[in-house]
Amino acid sequence: MCTTCGCGGHEAVVGSKTPYRHASRAAPFSAHAPGGHTHGDGHRHSPDAHAQARVIEVERDLLARNDALADANRRWLAERGIFAVNLMSSPGSGKTTLLARTIDAWKSRSPVSVIEGDQQTSLDAERIRATGAPALQVNTGKGCHLDARMVGAALAELDPPRCSVLFVENVGNLVCPAAFDLGEARKVVILSVTEGEDKPMKYPDMFCAADLVIVNKLDLAPYCDFDLAQATAYAQRVNPGVEVIALSAKTGAGFDRWLDWLAQAMASTQATCAELASLPAAWGTALPIHGREP
């Protein structure tokens, strides 16, 4: 996870905004001496033991802080009836192609906006804007995921319309994005047939967090020796009951099931918006975070 992978402490760029610091981590533990140190009770502790305890503490602090900001994002979205979907996958799964086709099929039903997450470039945001949907690029630099602060800053700049759909295309990564709540209503994980059916077992946290698993590039399945039944079984082993939809973002095969799922999930979410918006102020600010340190 990102408390150990080294992506913390970098600068992220949200749209046209000035870079701000990623949710920072505490300074690494510094040993008192190569062989550890002794407390007053004469009990000796190794630097490694203290370092491990410090990592656990920092990890909890980082995730708790992110969750508080995600709650603020969630309330802001709920008050406006905005249905937010976090799209997660490894690089090259076809997220952007899927998203572009989804926008073309959906935009007559309600407005669509997109937050694009990548380490560098605005290539995906440009592809999305070509569909006519507004898109804001978030470049994470060395970071391997979006976090709630980045998304809050993006919401403030993008300002999605009320009663709309917001897609967040996360950084391509099957590990860290699973741990970071963004304030979204649904998490969707996309698995390409070119990746093999074993990925749910190899990356269980990601698939366990999913509200839906999409198996994409179905048109390539005959050439990849891909076992859809096995992939579904693996996904449901780590996440019992999760729905799995197989489709091709290129040909459109199976796309109706995905659109039906979106419609049902959006209706379900918006039905609870009034209740969520009326939660006490202890939930956090009703405005998205603007990327400033508190």
N, C-alpha and C positions, 0 to 999 in steps of 0.2 A: 504494500500500500504506500501512499505518497509520503507518509511519515518516515519511510525508510528508503524509498527509491531515489530520493535526492531532487525531486522536482520543485520542492517548496522554495520560497524566498525569491522567486524570479519576478520579472515584470511582465504583465499581460497588457495587451492593447485592445481596447473595446471600441470598435468603429473608428470614429475620428477623434476619440478622446485621448488625452495625455496618458501615457502608461501609468499604471498604479501597481503597487506591490501586491503580489499573490498573498493569500492568507499566510502570514509568516509563522515560522516555527521557532521555538526557543533555541538558544545556542546549544551546540552539542556538549555533552558532558566532558569535562576536562579532569583527568585523573590527578589526584594529589601526588602520586608517585608511581613509578612503573610497577611496583609490586602491590599497589593498593594502599590502604591506610587503616589505622586502628582507632576505634572509638574509645571513649573513656572507660567503657566496660571491658576493654581488652580484647573485644571481638574484632577480628580482622575481616575487611570486606574488599573484594577485588574490584578494580575499575570496571570490569566487564559487567559485574552484577549491578553496579550503580547505573551504568550506561543503559542496560536493558530496562531497568525500572524507569529511567528517565524517558526512554522511547515510548513506553506504554503510557506514561503520564501525558506526554506531548501529543500522542496520537488521540487520546481521549479529549484533550483540550481542543485540538484542531477540529475534530468531527463535531464536538458540541457547539463550537462557534459556527461552523458551517450550517448545522441544523437550525440554529436560531435565525440565521439569515435566510435559509430556505423557507422557514415558516413565514417570515415577512413577505417573501416573494409569493408564497402560496395564497396568503390573505389578499395581497394586492391583485393577483390574477382572479381570485374568486369574486372579489367585489365588482369586477368588471365583466364577469361571465366569460373569461378567456380560458379555453381548454388547451392546456400545455402538454406536449408529448416530448419526452426525452428519447431520442433515437441513438442507440449505442451499438457498436460493433467493432470488429477489427478493421484495419485499413483495407480498402479494396473490396468490401463486401457488397458494394452497390448502394450505399445509403443515399448518396446525392442523386443518382439516377432514379431510385425509388421515390425520393422526395419530389423531384421535378415532375414525375408522372402523377404523383398524388395531387400536387397542386393543380395541374391541368384538369384532373378529374373532379376536384373538390371545389374549386374557386367559385363555381356558380351557386354553391350552397351557402357559403359564408366566407368572409375575408380570411386570408392566410398570411401569416408573417413567419419569418425564420431567423433564428440566431444560429450562426455557423461557427463552429469551433474547430480550429486547426492550429498547429504550432506556427506555421508561416503561410504566407500568401492569402489572397482573397479570391482564388480561383473558384471555389465552390460557391461563395456568395454571388459571384458574377453569373454562374450558371443558374442560380435560383432567380436572380433578378431578371434574367432573360425570359422567365415564365410570366413575368408581370407582378410577382409577389415581392414586397419589400423584404430585404435581407440585411442583417448587420453581421459583419465579420468580427470574431473575437480571436485574436492570435495569442496563444498562450506561451510563446517562446519555447523554453525548455520544458514547460509543463505538459503532462500527459493526460489532462482531463480539464473539464470546466468545473468551476465551483459556484456556490450560491452567490458569492459576491460579484463574480464576473457576470452572471446572469442578471442580477439585480441592476448593475450598471447598464447592461445592454437593454433591459426593459425601459429604463429611464430615457434612453436615447431613441430606441425604436418606437416606443409608445404604441403598442398594438391596439387596434380598435376594439371596442366592446363587443361581446358576443362573437368572438372570432376564434380561430385555431392558431396556436403558436407551436411551431416545431423547433426543437433545439437539437441540432445535429452535433453530437458530442465529438470530441477528438477520438480518432480511431485507436481503440485500445480495449482489450477484453478484461483488464484488471481494475485499474484505479477508478474509472467512472462509476463502477458499481457501488462504491462506498460513499459517494458524494450526492446527497439530496440537493436538487436544484429548486425545489418548490413545484415541480411538475405534477400533473394529475396522473399520468401513466408513463411507465417505462417500457420501451419496446426494444428488444434485442434482435438484431439482424444477423443471420448466419448464412453465408454463401455456400453452395454445394461444393465449391472449389476448396473449401477449408477442411472438409471431412466431417463425418457425423459425430466424432468423438469430442468436439469442443465443449459441449455442456459438462462433460465429466472432467475435462482438464481445467476449465474455468468456472467452477460451480457457483461462485459468488455472483458473477454476472448474470447467469441464467436463473439463479434463485431469486434475484431482484426483479426479474421481468414480469410484467403483466401480460405480455404477449411475446412469442417468439416467431419471427418471420424467417422462413427458409427461402432465400432469394437465388436467382439465376437457375431456376428450375429447367430452363431450356438447355443448360449445360450438363444436367444430371446424367444423361446417357454416356457422356464422354469422361465422367469423373468417377465412375464406379461408386456413386453415392447412394447410401441406403436411407431413404427418408423415414421408413418405419423405425429403424434403429436410432436415428437422430431424434425423432419424436420421443422414443422410449427413454433415451438418455436425458433429454430436457425435462421430462416428467418425473424422472427418478430424483433429480435434484430439486425440482419445483413441482410437486404433485398437483395435477389438475390444470397446469398452465396450458393455454391454447396455443397450438402451433399451426401457422398458415403457410403453405407452400405456394410460391408465386414466381413469376418472372417479371421484373421491372422493365425488361427490354421488350418482351412480346405482349405483356398485359395478361398473360394466363394467370388465373387465380386472383386477379386484382379486385374483383367484386367482393370477395370475402373480406379483404383488408378494408375496403371502403365501408362495408357494413359494420365491421368491428369498430371503426372510427366513429361512425354515426351513433352507435349504441353507447360507446364509452363517453362520447361528448354529451349525449342526452342525460346519461346517468350523473356525470360530473356537474353539469349546469343545474340539475335539479337540486343539488346540495349547496349551491353557491350562496344562497340567501342565509342558510344556516351557518356556513363557514364565515361569512362576512360579519355575522353578528356575534362572533366569539369575543370574549373580553380583551381589553387592550393588552393584557399580559402576554398575549400571543406575539406581540411585537408591533413595530411600526406598520402602518397601512400603506406606506410608500416603499417602492423598491430601493435597495441600497445603491448609492451612486458611485461606488468604487472608492469611497473615502475611508480611511482608517478611523475607528471611533475615537 
